[in-house]
Amino acid sequence: MFPRGSPRSRIWPIRALVVDDHQPMRDLLRRRLRAMGIIDVWEADDGKRALAILRDFNCGDPDVVICDLNMAELDGLRFCDQVRRDKTLSCRDVPILLVARDADREVERRALQRGATEVLIRSAAAYDLALHLPKIVGIEAPA
């Protein structure tokens, strides 16, 4: 459950893309986003598929990307780098939340340098979403 007073009752006008190579984590993040009232959620099981989704003109731009740092096919750092450098991506300015198993200052520095908006620790990421998403996407949290 979310802490008292956290957003959960209103459907926000935002869309999220969850990128993680572990289905259980994607399921957990989707449930947390739904609990916050965010129902328009796309999923990708690796960075390459996520890039394809971002390039798909039919799906529109997500308002936030929540991406695992450690993935086999295309890790979160390289994903951020490609999103930020690819001039053909219509949503290259989308906020990217990187989720790391553990993040020290060096990991966080490298992630921010590559274009991540913020780094969340995996063990708390699902709960921290309610605190970080409103600020990152630029909307006020519902009361």
C-alpha positions as a printed Julia matrix, in Angstrom:
143×3 Matrix{Float64}:
  0.0    0.0     0.0
  1.01   3.59   -0.52
  1.59   5.96    2.38
 -1.39   7.99    3.57
 -2.15  10.89    1.25
 -0.41   9.41   -1.8
 -2.09   9.71   -5.2
 -4.33   6.8    -6.08
 -7.88   7.83   -6.83
 -7.75   9.96   -9.98
 -6.77   8.88  -13.46
 -3.86  11.06  -14.4
 -3.54  12.2   -17.96
 -0.1   10.62  -18.27
  1.25   7.61  -20.14
  4.13   5.44  -18.94
  6.53   3.02  -20.62
  7.96   0.34  -18.3
 11.17  -1.29  -19.52
 12.49  -4.29  -17.6
 13.68  -7.73  -18.64
 11.96  -9.36  -15.64
  8.21  -9.84  -16.02
  7.57  -9.85  -12.23
  9.08  -6.36  -11.91
  7.05  -5.08  -14.89
  3.93  -6.54  -13.25
  4.76  -4.88   -9.92
  5.37  -1.49  -11.53
  2.18  -1.77  -13.6
  0.17  -2.56  -10.43
  1.73   0.42   -8.61
  1.03   2.73  -11.52
 -2.58   1.51  -11.65
 -2.91   2.06   -7.9
 -1.85   5.65   -8.59
 -4.55   5.92  -11.27
 -2.21   5.6   -14.26
 -3.75   3.05  -16.59
 -2.09   3.88  -19.9
  1.06   1.78  -19.49
  3.16   0.2   -22.23
  5.73  -2.49  -21.52
  9.0   -3.57  -23.13
 11.2   -6.46  -22.04
 14.42  -4.87  -23.27
 15.89  -1.56  -24.37
 15.7   -2.36  -28.07
 11.95  -3.01  -27.9
 11.51   0.17  -25.88
 13.33   2.17  -28.57
 11.01   0.66  -31.17
  7.97   1.72  -29.12
  9.34   5.25  -28.8
  9.9    5.39  -32.56
  6.4    4.1   -33.36
  4.48   7.16  -34.5
  1.16   5.39  -33.85
  1.61   5.09  -30.1
  2.27   8.72  -29.24
  4.81   9.84  -26.7
  4.87   8.45  -23.18
  5.08  11.06  -20.45
  7.62   9.02  -18.49
  9.85   5.99  -19.04
 10.65   3.72  -16.1
 13.66   1.64  -17.12
 15.77  -1.03  -15.43
 19.46  -0.19  -15.3
 20.71  -3.77  -15.73
 19.31  -5.53  -18.77
 21.1   -8.0   -21.02
 20.11  -6.76  -24.47
 20.44  -2.99  -24.07
 21.09  -1.73  -20.55
 19.51   1.36  -19.04
 22.56   3.59  -19.52
 22.87   2.79  -23.22
 19.09   3.12  -23.59
 19.2    6.63  -22.07
 22.12   7.54  -24.26
 20.36   6.39  -27.43
 17.11   8.15  -26.56
 18.89  11.42  -25.85
 21.1   11.28  -28.95
 18.59  10.01  -31.51
 17.24  13.08  -33.32
 14.45  11.03  -34.94
 12.78  10.26  -31.62
  9.81  12.53  -31.21
  9.85  11.95  -27.47
 13.57  12.38  -26.8
 12.82  14.82  -23.96
 10.69  12.32  -22.06
 11.74  11.92  -18.39
 13.52   8.61  -17.76
 13.53   7.02  -14.32
 16.29   4.42  -14.08
 15.74   1.63  -11.58
 18.94   0.14  -10.12
 19.49  -2.77   -7.75
 21.67  -0.47   -5.7
 22.96   2.92   -6.69
 26.01   4.6    -5.33
 27.01   8.14   -6.27
 29.03   6.94   -9.26
 26.13   4.98  -10.75
 23.82   7.94  -10.2
 26.34  10.37  -11.73
 26.79   8.2   -14.83
 23.03   7.73  -15.21
 22.32  11.46  -14.99
 25.19  12.15  -17.38
 23.65   9.76  -19.92
 20.25  11.42  -19.75
 18.36   9.79  -16.9
 16.12  12.16  -15.0
 16.39  10.29  -11.74
 17.65   6.99  -10.31
 15.48   4.88   -8.0
 16.61   1.9    -5.94
 14.84  -1.3    -7.05
 13.74  -2.36   -3.56
 11.88   0.92   -3.08
 11.11   1.89   -6.68
  7.5    0.76   -6.71
  6.76   2.8    -3.59
  8.88   5.8    -4.54
  6.92   6.27   -7.76
  4.14   8.04   -5.89
  6.66  10.53   -4.56
  8.7   11.13   -7.71
  6.3   10.89  -10.67
  4.27  14.06  -10.09
  7.43  16.15   -9.8
  9.16  14.5   -12.76
  6.2   14.73  -15.14
  5.34  18.23  -14.03
  1.86  17.71  -12.62
  0.45  18.14   -9.17
 -0.37  14.98   -7.29
 -4.1   14.49   -6.77
 -5.35  14.99   -3.23
